[in-house]
Amino acid sequence: MPAIELSLDDKNTIVRELQRFLESEHGLDLGKFDVEFILDHVTTLAGPFWYNRGLADAHAVFRTKLDDVGDVLYSMEMPTITH
């Protein structure tokens, strides 16, 4: 699995929101560098769990859609003469 990397815009957005959260909920006034360090660490630790969950969710959707295709194909079968 490749490393989980955020776009610069996404990372900046998350850092700003984390700064706001840490300030409003915990009274912590952390700079951008400190919050980026926390975000990078959390991404390294939790990212694979979130990634795997996304894969599992995608797999479930795919499996459901594949079952739907199977049902459609079954409904298209032509009757055959049996003796």
C-alpha positions as CSV (number, residue, x, y, z in Angstrom):
1,M,0.0,0.0,0.0
2,P,1.4,3.4,-0.9
3,A,1.8,6.0,1.8
4,I,-1.3,8.1,2.5
5,E,-0.7,11.6,1.3
6,L,-3.0,14.6,1.4
7,S,-3.0,17.3,-1.1
8,L,-1.5,20.6,0.1
9,D,-5.0,22.2,0.1
10,D,-6.6,19.4,2.0
11,K,-3.7,19.4,4.5
12,N,-3.9,23.1,5.1
13,T,-7.7,22.9,5.5
14,I,-7.4,20.1,8.1
15,V,-4.6,21.9,9.9
16,R,-6.7,25.1,10.2
17,E,-9.7,23.1,11.5
18,L,-7.5,21.2,14.0
19,Q,-6.1,24.5,15.2
20,R,-9.6,25.9,15.7
21,F,-10.7,22.7,17.5
22,L,-7.7,22.6,19.8
23,E,-8.1,26.2,20.7
24,S,-11.9,26.2,21.3
25,E,-12.2,22.8,23.0
26,H,-8.9,22.6,24.9
27,G,-7.5,26.1,25.0
28,L,-4.4,25.1,23.1
29,D,-2.9,27.7,20.8
30,L,-0.6,25.6,18.6
31,G,1.2,26.8,15.6
32,K,0.9,25.4,12.1
33,F,4.1,23.4,12.4
34,D,3.0,21.7,15.6
35,V,-0.5,20.8,14.2
36,E,1.1,19.5,10.9
37,F,3.3,17.2,13.0
38,I,0.2,15.9,14.9
39,L,-1.7,15.5,11.7
40,D,1.2,13.6,10.0
41,H,1.5,11.3,13.1
42,V,-2.3,10.6,13.2
43,T,-2.3,10.0,9.4
44,T,0.5,7.5,9.8
45,L,-1.2,5.7,12.7
46,A,-4.9,5.8,11.7
47,G,-4.7,6.3,8.0
48,P,-4.3,2.6,7.2
49,F,-7.4,1.8,9.3
50,W,-9.5,4.4,7.5
51,Y,-8.1,3.3,4.1
52,N,-9.0,-0.3,4.9
53,R,-12.4,0.7,6.0
54,G,-12.9,2.5,2.7
55,L,-11.9,-0.6,0.8
56,A,-14.3,-2.8,2.8
57,D,-17.1,-0.3,2.1
58,A,-16.3,-0.2,-1.6
59,H,-16.1,-4.0,-1.7
60,A,-19.5,-4.3,-0.1
61,V,-21.0,-1.9,-2.7
62,F,-19.3,-3.8,-5.5
63,R,-20.5,-7.1,-4.2
64,T,-24.1,-5.8,-4.0
65,K,-23.9,-4.4,-7.6
66,L,-22.4,-7.6,-8.8
67,D,-25.3,-9.5,-7.3
68,D,-27.7,-7.1,-9.1
69,V,-25.9,-7.8,-12.4
70,G,-26.3,-11.6,-11.8
71,D,-30.0,-11.2,-11.2
72,V,-30.4,-9.2,-14.4
73,L,-28.5,-11.8,-16.4
74,Y,-30.5,-14.6,-14.8
75,S,-33.7,-12.8,-15.7
76,M,-32.6,-12.6,-19.4
77,E,-32.2,-16.3,-19.8
78,M,-34.5,-17.8,-22.4
79,P,-36.6,-20.8,-21.7
80,T,-35.4,-24.1,-23.1
81,I,-37.3,-27.1,-24.1
82,T,-36.9,-29.9,-21.6
83,H,-38.1,-33.5,-22.2
